[in-house]
Amino acid sequence: MKDLVKTLEGLPWIVRVLLTVLWGLYSNLLRLFRSLAANNVIGIVLAVVLILCGGFFILWIIDVIMVLLGKKIWWID
């Protein structure tokens, strides 16, 4: 799982921007995979709730800003 997170975070900047802007679920899947890799139960539960309840729209703007600035997508891990 750590390799998957590393691969997703290692994508070229423009690919991460396009995935975040066009497909907002990318950042939420990254949050889920990060929590799974860290065995963080609270993070896993929150990530699943965000995906199922549509809460990722709230964090989408923050994700776009963070990716445009070249920083990591924010999460509690």
Sine and cosine of phi, psi and omega as CSV:
sin_phi,cos_phi,sin_psi,cos_psi,sin_omega,cos_omega
0.00,0.00,-0.58,0.81,0.02,-1.00
-0.89,0.45,-0.57,0.82,0.03,-1.00
-0.92,0.40,-0.61,0.79,0.03,-1.00
-0.91,0.42,-0.69,0.72,0.04,-1.00
-0.89,0.46,-0.69,0.72,0.01,-1.00
-0.89,0.46,-0.64,0.77,0.02,-1.00
-0.91,0.41,-0.71,0.70,0.00,-1.00
-0.90,0.43,-0.63,0.77,0.01,-1.00
-0.97,0.26,-0.35,0.94,-0.02,-1.00
-1.00,-0.01,0.06,1.00,0.04,-1.00
-0.89,0.45,0.46,-0.89,0.05,-1.00
-0.85,0.52,0.46,-0.89,-0.08,-1.00
-0.82,0.57,-0.72,0.70,-0.06,-1.00
-0.92,0.40,-0.57,0.82,0.03,-1.00
-0.92,0.39,-0.68,0.73,0.03,-1.00
-0.90,0.44,-0.63,0.78,0.03,-1.00
-0.90,0.44,-0.74,0.67,-0.01,-1.00
-0.89,0.45,-0.68,0.74,0.02,-1.00
-0.90,0.43,-0.62,0.79,-0.01,-1.00
-0.95,0.30,-0.67,0.74,-0.04,-1.00
-0.96,0.27,-0.72,0.69,-0.09,-1.00
-1.00,0.09,-0.49,0.87,-0.07,-1.00
-0.69,-0.73,1.00,0.09,-0.10,-0.99
-0.88,0.48,-0.29,0.96,0.00,-1.00
-0.93,0.37,-0.35,0.94,0.02,-1.00
-0.81,0.59,-0.75,0.66,-0.05,-1.00
-0.93,0.37,-0.56,0.83,0.03,-1.00
-0.95,0.32,-0.59,0.81,0.09,-1.00
-0.91,0.41,-0.61,0.80,0.05,-1.00
-0.89,0.45,-0.65,0.76,0.07,-1.00
-0.87,0.49,-0.71,0.70,0.00,-1.00
-0.89,0.45,-0.72,0.70,-0.01,-1.00
-0.90,0.43,-0.60,0.80,0.06,-1.00
-0.89,0.46,-0.69,0.72,0.01,-1.00
-0.92,0.39,-0.62,0.79,0.06,-1.00
-0.90,0.44,-0.66,0.75,-0.01,-1.00
-0.92,0.40,-0.54,0.84,-0.02,-1.00
-1.00,-0.01,-0.01,1.00,-0.07,-1.00
0.82,0.58,0.64,0.76,0.00,-1.00
-1.00,-0.09,0.97,-0.24,-0.09,-1.00
-0.91,0.42,-0.68,0.73,0.00,-1.00
-0.88,0.47,-0.68,0.73,0.03,-1.00
-0.89,0.46,-0.64,0.77,0.02,-1.00
-0.90,0.44,-0.73,0.68,-0.01,-1.00
-0.89,0.46,-0.72,0.69,0.01,-1.00
-0.89,0.45,-0.65,0.76,0.01,-1.00
-0.90,0.43,-0.67,0.74,0.02,-1.00
-0.91,0.41,-0.67,0.74,0.03,-1.00
-0.89,0.46,-0.67,0.74,0.03,-1.00
-0.88,0.48,-0.66,0.75,-0.01,-1.00
-0.92,0.38,-0.69,0.72,-0.08,-1.00
-0.97,0.25,-0.56,0.83,-0.09,-1.00
-0.99,-0.11,0.00,1.00,0.01,-1.00
0.98,0.17,0.23,0.97,0.00,-1.00
-0.93,0.38,-0.20,0.98,-0.01,-1.00
-0.93,0.37,-0.31,0.95,0.06,-1.00
-0.92,0.40,-0.52,0.85,0.02,-1.00
-0.92,0.39,-0.69,0.72,-0.04,-1.00
-0.99,0.11,-0.13,0.99,-0.07,-1.00
-0.87,0.49,-0.67,0.74,-0.01,-1.00
-0.90,0.43,-0.68,0.73,0.04,-1.00
-0.89,0.46,-0.66,0.75,0.02,-1.00
-0.88,0.47,-0.69,0.72,-0.01,-1.00
-0.89,0.46,-0.69,0.73,0.01,-1.00
-0.90,0.44,-0.70,0.71,-0.03,-1.00
-0.90,0.44,-0.66,0.75,-0.01,-1.00
-0.93,0.36,-0.65,0.76,0.03,-1.00
-0.89,0.46,-0.55,0.84,0.04,-1.00
-0.99,0.15,-0.10,1.00,0.04,-1.00
0.99,0.15,0.35,0.93,-0.01,-1.00
-0.97,-0.22,0.14,-0.99,0.01,-1.00
-0.96,0.27,0.45,-0.89,0.07,-1.00
-0.94,0.34,0.75,-0.66,-0.11,-0.99
-0.95,0.32,0.68,-0.74,0.10,-0.99
-0.33,-0.94,0.20,-0.98,-0.14,-0.99
-0.98,0.20,-0.13,0.99,-0.03,-1.00
-0.95,0.30,0.00,0.00,0.00,0.00
